[in-house]
Amino acid sequence: MTFNVRDFRPEDAAAVAGIVRAAVPYMVTTPEGVAWQVAGAPAARRYRFLVADKGGSLAGCGYQPCATERRYIRDLGAAG
């Protein structure tokens, strides 16, 4: 199983929001919120998002804020 890890693109916002909601259901996450965190937030609150792409479908994402790192990975077996 090979993944292509790349930088987030604006068109990835909906898929990233879905992955985060699946991994952390209590966290309110929207595509607009993800896009804002990447591009619209003040510089000190901006994140660098990376996504794991498998054949054009996002399978995971991670981001690096100033102080900590968080990663969310979708269970590919359950994704069907």
Phi and psi restraints in degrees (range 20) as a CNS / XPLOR table:
assign (resid 1 and name C) (resid 2 and name N)
       (resid 2 and name CA) (resid 2 and name C) 1.0 -112.3 20.0 2
assign (resid 2 and name N) (resid 2 and name CA)
       (resid 2 and name C) (resid 3 and name N) 1.0 134.2 20.0 2
assign (resid 2 and name C) (resid 3 and name N)
       (resid 3 and name CA) (resid 3 and name C) 1.0 -116.8 20.0 2
assign (resid 3 and name N) (resid 3 and name CA)
       (resid 3 and name C) (resid 4 and name N) 1.0 148.2 20.0 2
assign (resid 3 and name C) (resid 4 and name N)
       (resid 4 and name CA) (resid 4 and name C) 1.0 -103.6 20.0 2
assign (resid 4 and name N) (resid 4 and name CA)
       (resid 4 and name C) (resid 5 and name N) 1.0 112.7 20.0 2
assign (resid 4 and name C) (resid 5 and name N)
       (resid 5 and name CA) (resid 5 and name C) 1.0 -91.3 20.0 2
assign (resid 5 and name N) (resid 5 and name CA)
       (resid 5 and name C) (resid 6 and name N) 1.0 125.4 20.0 2
assign (resid 5 and name C) (resid 6 and name N)
       (resid 6 and name CA) (resid 6 and name C) 1.0 -145.1 20.0 2
assign (resid 6 and name N) (resid 6 and name CA)
       (resid 6 and name C) (resid 7 and name N) 1.0 169.7 20.0 2
assign (resid 6 and name C) (resid 7 and name N)
       (resid 7 and name CA) (resid 7 and name C) 1.0 -68.8 20.0 2
assign (resid 7 and name N) (resid 7 and name CA)
       (resid 7 and name C) (resid 8 and name N) 1.0 149.2 20.0 2
assign (resid 7 and name C) (resid 8 and name N)
       (resid 8 and name CA) (resid 8 and name C) 1.0 -59.2 20.0 2
assign (resid 8 and name N) (resid 8 and name CA)
       (resid 8 and name C) (resid 9 and name N) 1.0 141.5 20.0 2
assign (resid 8 and name C) (resid 9 and name N)
       (resid 9 and name CA) (resid 9 and name C) 1.0 -117.8 20.0 2
assign (resid 9 and name N) (resid 9 and name CA)
       (resid 9 and name C) (resid 10 and name N) 1.0 151.5 20.0 2
assign (resid 9 and name C) (resid 10 and name N)
       (resid 10 and name CA) (resid 10 and name C) 1.0 -52.9 20.0 2
assign (resid 10 and name N) (resid 10 and name CA)
       (resid 10 and name C) (resid 11 and name N) 1.0 -34.1 20.0 2
assign (resid 10 and name C) (resid 11 and name N)
       (resid 11 and name CA) (resid 11 and name C) 1.0 -71.8 20.0 2
assign (resid 11 and name N) (resid 11 and name CA)
       (resid 11 and name C) (resid 12 and name N) 1.0 -7.2 20.0 2
assign (resid 11 and name C) (resid 12 and name N)
       (resid 12 and name CA) (resid 12 and name C) 1.0 -85.5 20.0 2
assign (resid 12 and name N) (resid 12 and name CA)
       (resid 12 and name C) (resid 13 and name N) 1.0 -6.9 20.0 2
assign (resid 12 and name C) (resid 13 and name N)
       (resid 13 and name CA) (resid 13 and name C) 1.0 -56.7 20.0 2
assign (resid 13 and name N) (resid 13 and name CA)
       (resid 13 and name C) (resid 14 and name N) 1.0 -44.5 20.0 2
assign (resid 13 and name C) (resid 14 and name N)
       (resid 14 and name CA) (resid 14 and name C) 1.0 -65.5 20.0 2
assign (resid 14 and name N) (resid 14 and name CA)
       (resid 14 and name C) (resid 15 and name N) 1.0 -42.8 20.0 2
assign (resid 14 and name C) (resid 15 and name N)
       (resid 15 and name CA) (resid 15 and name C) 1.0 -66.5 20.0 2
assign (resid 15 and name N) (resid 15 and name CA)
       (resid 15 and name C) (resid 16 and name N) 1.0 -41.3 20.0 2
assign (resid 15 and name C) (resid 16 and name N)
       (resid 16 and name CA) (resid 16 and name C) 1.0 -64.0 20.0 2
assign (resid 16 and name N) (resid 16 and name CA)
       (resid 16 and name C) (resid 17 and name N) 1.0 -43.2 20.0 2
assign (resid 16 and name C) (resid 17 and name N)
       (resid 17 and name CA) (resid 17 and name C) 1.0 -60.3 20.0 2
assign (resid 17 and name N) (resid 17 and name CA)
       (resid 17 and name C) (resid 18 and name N) 1.0 -40.5 20.0 2
assign (resid 17 and name C) (resid 18 and name N)
       (resid 18 and name CA) (resid 18 and name C) 1.0 -64.2 20.0 2
assign (resid 18 and name N) (resid 18 and name CA)
       (resid 18 and name C) (resid 19 and name N) 1.0 -40.9 20.0 2
assign (resid 18 and name C) (resid 19 and name N)
       (resid 19 and name CA) (resid 19 and name C) 1.0 -64.8 20.0 2
assign (resid 19 and name N) (resid 19 and name CA)
       (resid 19 and name C) (resid 20 and name N) 1.0 -45.2 20.0 2
assign (resid 19 and name C) (resid 20 and name N)
       (resid 20 and name CA) (resid 20 and name C) 1.0 -64.7 20.0 2
assign (resid 20 and name N) (resid 20 and name CA)
       (resid 20 and name C) (resid 21 and name N) 1.0 -42.5 20.0 2
assign (resid 20 and name C) (resid 21 and name N)
       (resid 21 and name CA) (resid 21 and name C) 1.0 -62.2 20.0 2
assign (resid 21 and name N) (resid 21 and name CA)
       (resid 21 and name C) (resid 22 and name N) 1.0 -38.0 20.0 2
assign (resid 21 and name C) (resid 22 and name N)
       (resid 22 and name CA) (resid 22 and name C) 1.0 -67.7 20.0 2
assign (resid 22 and name N) (resid 22 and name CA)
       (resid 22 and name C) (resid 23 and name N) 1.0 -37.5 20.0 2
assign (resid 22 and name C) (resid 23 and name N)
       (resid 23 and name CA) (resid 23 and name C) 1.0 -80.7 20.0 2
assign (resid 23 and name N) (resid 23 and name CA)
       (resid 23 and name C) (resid 24 and name N) 1.0 -34.7 20.0 2
assign (resid 23 and name C) (resid 24 and name N)
       (resid 24 and name CA) (resid 24 and name C) 1.0 -134.3 20.0 2
assign (resid 24 and name N) (resid 24 and name CA)
       (resid 24 and name C) (resid 25 and name N) 1.0 77.4 20.0 2
assign (resid 24 and name C) (resid 25 and name N)
       (resid 25 and name CA) (resid 25 and name C) 1.0 -61.5 20.0 2
assign (resid 25 and name N) (resid 25 and name CA)
       (resid 25 and name C) (resid 26 and name N) 1.0 -23.9 20.0 2
assign (resid 25 and name C) (resid 26 and name N)
       (resid 26 and name CA) (resid 26 and name C) 1.0 -80.8 20.0 2
assign (resid 26 and name N) (resid 26 and name CA)
       (resid 26 and name C) (resid 27 and name N) 1.0 -10.3 20.0 2
assign (resid 26 and name C) (resid 27 and name N)
       (resid 27 and name CA) (resid 27 and name C) 1.0 -88.6 20.0 2
assign (resid 27 and name N) (resid 27 and name CA)
       (resid 27 and name C) (resid 28 and name N) 1.0 122.2 20.0 2
assign (resid 27 and name C) (resid 28 and name N)
       (resid 28 and name CA) (resid 28 and name C) 1.0 -73.7 20.0 2
assign (resid 28 and name N) (resid 28 and name CA)
       (resid 28 and name C) (resid 29 and name N) 1.0 116.3 20.0 2
assign (resid 28 and name C) (resid 29 and name N)
       (resid 29 and name CA) (resid 29 and name C) 1.0 -136.1 20.0 2
assign (resid 29 and name N) (resid 29 and name CA)
       (resid 29 and name C) (resid 30 and name N) 1.0 127.6 20.0 2
assign (resid 29 and name C) (resid 30 and name N)
       (resid 30 and name CA) (resid 30 and name C) 1.0 -125.5 20.0 2
assign (resid 30 and name N) (resid 30 and name CA)
       (resid 30 and name C) (resid 31 and name N) 1.0 158.8 20.0 2
assign (resid 30 and name C) (resid 31 and name N)
       (resid 31 and name CA) (resid 31 and name C) 1.0 -57.6 20.0 2
assign (resid 31 and name N) (resid 31 and name CA)
       (resid 31 and name C) (resid 32 and name N) 1.0 -38.2 20.0 2
assign (resid 31 and name C) (resid 32 and name N)
       (resid 32 and name CA) (resid 32 and name C) 1.0 -64.9 20.0 2
assign (resid 32 and name N) (resid 32 and name CA)
       (resid 32 and name C) (resid 33 and name N) 1.0 -39.4 20.0 2
assign (resid 32 and name C) (resid 33 and name N)
       (resid 33 and name CA) (resid 33 and name C) 1.0 -65.6 20.0 2
assign (resid 33 and name N) (resid 33 and name CA)
       (resid 33 and name C) (resid 34 and name N) 1.0 -40.5 20.0 2
assign (resid 33 and name C) (resid 34 and name N)
       (resid 34 and name CA) (resid 34 and name C) 1.0 -63.0 20.0 2
assign (resid 34 and name N) (resid 34 and name CA)
       (resid 34 and name C) (resid 35 and name N) 1.0 -47.1 20.0 2
assign (resid 34 and name C) (resid 35 and name N)
       (resid 35 and name CA) (resid 35 and name C) 1.0 -60.6 20.0 2
assign (resid 35 and name N) (resid 35 and name CA)
       (resid 35 and name C) (resid 36 and name N) 1.0 -39.0 20.0 2
assign (resid 35 and name C) (resid 36 and name N)
       (resid 36 and name CA) (resid 36 and name C) 1.0 -65.6 20.0 2
assign (resid 36 and name N) (resid 36 and name CA)
       (resid 36 and name C) (resid 37 and name N) 1.0 -41.8 20.0 2
assign (resid 36 and name C) (resid 37 and name N)
       (resid 37 and name CA) (resid 37 and name C) 1.0 -60.6 20.0 2
assign (resid 37 and name N) (resid 37 and name CA)
       (resid 37 and name C) (resid 38 and name N) 1.0 -33.9 20.0 2
assign (resid 37 and name C) (resid 38 and name N)
       (resid 38 and name CA) (resid 38 and name C) 1.0 -79.2 20.0 2
assign (resid 38 and name N) (resid 38 and name CA)
       (resid 38 and name C) (resid 39 and name N) 1.0 -44.2 20.0 2
assign (resid 38 and name C) (resid 39 and name N)
       (resid 39 and name CA) (resid 39 and name C) 1.0 -118.8 20.0 2
assign (resid 39 and name N) (resid 39 and name CA)
       (resid 39 and name C) (resid 40 and name N) 1.0 -29.8 20.0 2
assign (resid 39 and name C) (resid 40 and name N)
       (resid 40 and name CA) (resid 40 and name C) 1.0 -101.1 20.0 2
assign (resid 40 and name N) (resid 40 and name CA)
       (resid 40 and name C) (resid 41 and name N) 1.0 -13.9 20.0 2
assign (resid 40 and name C) (resid 41 and name N)
       (resid 41 and name CA) (resid 41 and name C) 1.0 -70.4 20.0 2
assign (resid 41 and name N) (resid 41 and name CA)
       (resid 41 and name C) (resid 42 and name N) 1.0 155.1 20.0 2
assign (resid 41 and name C) (resid 42 and name N)
       (resid 42 and name CA) (resid 42 and name C) 1.0 -56.1 20.0 2
assign (resid 42 and name N) (resid 42 and name CA)
       (resid 42 and name C) (resid 43 and name N) 1.0 150.8 20.0 2
assign (resid 42 and name C) (resid 43 and name N)
       (resid 43 and name CA) (resid 43 and name C) 1.0 -51.0 20.0 2
assign (resid 43 and name N) (resid 43 and name CA)
       (resid 43 and name C) (resid 44 and name N) 1.0 -38.8 20.0 2
assign (resid 43 and name C) (resid 44 and name N)
       (resid 44 and name CA) (resid 44 and name C) 1.0 -71.4 20.0 2
assign (resid 44 and name N) (resid 44 and name CA)
       (resid 44 and name C) (resid 45 and name N) 1.0 -16.7 20.0 2
assign (resid 44 and name C) (resid 45 and name N)
       (resid 45 and name CA) (resid 45 and name C) 1.0 -110.2 20.0 2
assign (resid 45 and name N) (resid 45 and name CA)
       (resid 45 and name C) (resid 46 and name N) 1.0 5.0 20.0 2
assign (resid 45 and name C) (resid 46 and name N)
       (resid 46 and name CA) (resid 46 and name C) 1.0 -78.1 20.0 2
assign (resid 46 and name N) (resid 46 and name CA)
       (resid 46 and name C) (resid 47 and name N) 1.0 146.6 20.0 2
assign (resid 46 and name C) (resid 47 and name N)
       (resid 47 and name CA) (resid 47 and name C) 1.0 -114.8 20.0 2
assign (resid 47 and name N) (resid 47 and name CA)
       (resid 47 and name C) (resid 48 and name N) 1.0 153.3 20.0 2
assign (resid 47 and name C) (resid 48 and name N)
       (resid 48 and name CA) (resid 48 and name C) 1.0 -103.5 20.0 2
assign (resid 48 and name N) (resid 48 and name CA)
       (resid 48 and name C) (resid 49 and name N) 1.0 112.2 20.0 2
assign (resid 48 and name C) (resid 49 and name N)
       (resid 49 and name CA) (resid 49 and name C) 1.0 -93.1 20.0 2
assign (resid 49 and name N) (resid 49 and name CA)
       (resid 49 and name C) (resid 50 and name N) 1.0 138.4 20.0 2
assign (resid 49 and name C) (resid 50 and name N)
       (resid 50 and name CA) (resid 50 and name C) 1.0 -119.2 20.0 2
assign (resid 50 and name N) (resid 50 and name CA)
       (resid 50 and name C) (resid 51 and name N) 1.0 146.5 20.0 2
assign (resid 50 and name C) (resid 51 and name N)
       (resid 51 and name CA) (resid 51 and name C) 1.0 -125.0 20.0 2
assign (resid 51 and name N) (resid 51 and name CA)
       (resid 51 and name C) (resid 52 and name N) 1.0 150.9 20.0 2
assign (resid 51 and name C) (resid 52 and name N)
       (resid 52 and name CA) (resid 52 and name C) 1.0 -103.7 20.0 2
assign (resid 52 and name N) (resid 52 and name CA)
       (resid 52 and name C) (resid 53 and name N) 1.0 113.9 20.0 2
assign (resid 52 and name C) (resid 53 and name N)
       (resid 53 and name CA) (resid 53 and name C) 1.0 -105.1 20.0 2
assign (resid 53 and name N) (resid 53 and name CA)
       (resid 53 and name C) (resid 54 and name N) 1.0 129.4 20.0 2
assign (resid 53 and name C) (resid 54 and name N)
       (resid 54 and name CA) (resid 54 and name C) 1.0 -126.8 20.0 2
assign (resid 54 and name N) (resid 54 and name CA)
       (resid 54 and name C) (resid 55 and name N) 1.0 103.0 20.0 2
assign (resid 54 and name C) (resid 55 and name N)
       (resid 55 and name CA) (resid 55 and name C) 1.0 61.3 20.0 2
assign (resid 55 and name N) (resid 55 and name CA)
       (resid 55 and name C) (resid 56 and name N) 1.0 36.7 20.0 2
assign (resid 55 and name C) (resid 56 and name N)
       (resid 56 and name CA) (resid 56 and name C) 1.0 88.0 20.0 2
assign (resid 56 and name N) (resid 56 and name CA)
       (resid 56 and name C) (resid 57 and name N) 1.0 -2.4 20.0 2
assign (resid 56 and name C) (resid 57 and name N)
       (resid 57 and name CA) (resid 57 and name C) 1.0 -115.6 20.0 2
assign (resid 57 and name N) (resid 57 and name CA)
       (resid 57 and name C) (resid 58 and name N) 1.0 132.4 20.0 2
assign (resid 57 and name C) (resid 58 and name N)
       (resid 58 and name CA) (resid 58 and name C) 1.0 -77.3 20.0 2
assign (resid 58 and name N) (resid 58 and name CA)
       (resid 58 and name C) (resid 59 and name N) 1.0 130.9 20.0 2
assign (resid 58 and name C) (resid 59 and name N)
       (resid 59 and name CA) (resid 59 and name C) 1.0 -110.8 20.0 2
assign (resid 59 and name N) (resid 59 and name CA)
       (resid 59 and name C) (resid 60 and name N) 1.0 -12.8 20.0 2
assign (resid 59 and name C) (resid 60 and name N)
       (resid 60 and name CA) (resid 60 and name C) 1.0 -172.3 20.0 2
assign (resid 60 and name N) (resid 60 and name CA)
       (resid 60 and name C) (resid 61 and name N) 1.0 168.1 20.0 2
assign (resid 60 and name C) (resid 61 and name N)
       (resid 61 and name CA) (resid 61 and name C) 1.0 -153.1 20.0 2
assign (resid 61 and name N) (resid 61 and name CA)
       (resid 61 and name C) (resid 62 and name N) 1.0 161.0 20.0 2
assign (resid 61 and name C) (resid 62 and name N)
       (resid 62 and name CA) (resid 62 and name C) 1.0 -153.1 20.0 2
assign (resid 62 and name N) (resid 62 and name CA)
       (resid 62 and name C) (resid 63 and name N) 1.0 157.6 20.0 2
assign (resid 62 and name C) (resid 63 and name N)
       (resid 63 and name CA) (resid 63 and name C) 1.0 -141.9 20.0 2
assign (resid 63 and name N) (resid 63 and name CA)
       (resid 63 and name C) (resid 64 and name N) 1.0 157.4 20.0 2
assign (resid 63 and name C) (resid 64 and name N)
       (resid 64 and name CA) (resid 64 and name C) 1.0 -124.0 20.0 2
assign (resid 64 and name N) (resid 64 and name CA)
       (resid 64 and name C) (resid 65 and name N) 1.0 98.1 20.0 2
assign (resid 64 and name C) (resid 65 and name N)
       (resid 65 and name CA) (resid 65 and name C) 1.0 -80.8 20.0 2
assign (resid 65 and name N) (resid 65 and name CA)
       (resid 65 and name C) (resid 66 and name N) 1.0 -173.1 20.0 2
assign (resid 65 and name C) (resid 66 and name N)
       (resid 66 and name CA) (resid 66 and name C) 1.0 -62.0 20.0 2
assign (resid 66 and name N) (resid 66 and name CA)
       (resid 66 and name C) (resid 67 and name N) 1.0 -40.6 20.0 2
assign (resid 66 and name C) (resid 67 and name N)
       (resid 67 and name CA) (resid 67 and name C) 1.0 -108.5 20.0 2
assign (resid 67 and name N) (resid 67 and name CA)
       (resid 67 and name C) (resid 68 and name N) 1.0 -32.6 20.0 2
assign (resid 67 and name C) (resid 68 and name N)
       (resid 68 and name CA) (resid 68 and name C) 1.0 -134.8 20.0 2
assign (resid 68 and name N) (resid 68 and name CA)
       (resid 68 and name C) (resid 69 and name N) 1.0 169.8 20.0 2
assign (resid 68 and name C) (resid 69 and name N)
       (resid 69 and name CA) (resid 69 and name C) 1.0 -124.2 20.0 2
assign (resid 69 and name N) (resid 69 and name CA)
       (resid 69 and name C) (resid 70 and name N) 1.0 139.6 20.0 2
assign (resid 69 and name C) (resid 70 and name N)
       (resid 70 and name CA) (resid 70 and name C) 1.0 -132.8 20.0 2
assign (resid 70 and name N) (resid 70 and name CA)
       (resid 70 and name C) (resid 71 and name N) 1.0 143.7 20.0 2
assign (resid 70 and name C) (resid 71 and name N)
       (resid 71 and name CA) (resid 71 and name C) 1.0 -133.8 20.0 2
assign (resid 71 and name N) (resid 71 and name CA)
       (resid 71 and name C) (resid 72 and name N) 1.0 143.4 20.0 2
assign (resid 71 and name C) (resid 72 and name N)
       (resid 72 and name CA) (resid 72 and name C) 1.0 -129.2 20.0 2
assign (resid 72 and name N) (resid 72 and name CA)
       (resid 72 and name C) (resid 73 and name N) 1.0 132.0 20.0 2
assign (resid 72 and name C) (resid 73 and name N)
       (resid 73 and name CA) (resid 73 and name C) 1.0 -128.3 20.0 2
assign (resid 73 and name N) (resid 73 and name CA)
       (resid 73 and name C) (resid 74 and name N) 1.0 129.9 20.0 2
assign (resid 73 and name C) (resid 74 and name N)
       (resid 74 and name CA) (resid 74 and name C) 1.0 -81.9 20.0 2
assign (resid 74 and name N) (resid 74 and name CA)
       (resid 74 and name C) (resid 75 and name N) 1.0 140.2 20.0 2
assign (resid 74 and name C) (resid 75 and name N)
       (resid 75 and name CA) (resid 75 and name C) 1.0 -74.3 20.0 2
assign (resid 75 and name N) (resid 75 and name CA)
       (resid 75 and name C) (resid 76 and name N) 1.0 106.8 20.0 2
assign (resid 75 and name C) (resid 76 and name N)
       (resid 76 and name CA) (resid 76 and name C) 1.0 -64.4 20.0 2
assign (resid 76 and name N) (resid 76 and name CA)
       (resid 76 and name C) (resid 77 and name N) 1.0 -27.6 20.0 2
assign (resid 76 and name C) (resid 77 and name N)
       (resid 77 and name CA) (resid 77 and name C) 1.0 -65.9 20.0 2
assign (resid 77 and name N) (resid 77 and name CA)
       (resid 77 and name C) (resid 78 and name N) 1.0 -33.6 20.0 2
assign (resid 77 and name C) (resid 78 and name N)
       (resid 78 and name CA) (resid 78 and name C) 1.0 -87.3 20.0 2
assign (resid 78 and name N) (resid 78 and name CA)
       (resid 78 and name C) (resid 79 and name N) 1.0 -14.8 20.0 2
assign (resid 78 and name C) (resid 79 and name N)
       (resid 79 and name CA) (resid 79 and name C) 1.0 -70.7 20.0 2
assign (resid 79 and name N) (resid 79 and name CA)
       (resid 79 and name C) (resid 80 and name N) 1.0 -25.9 20.0 2
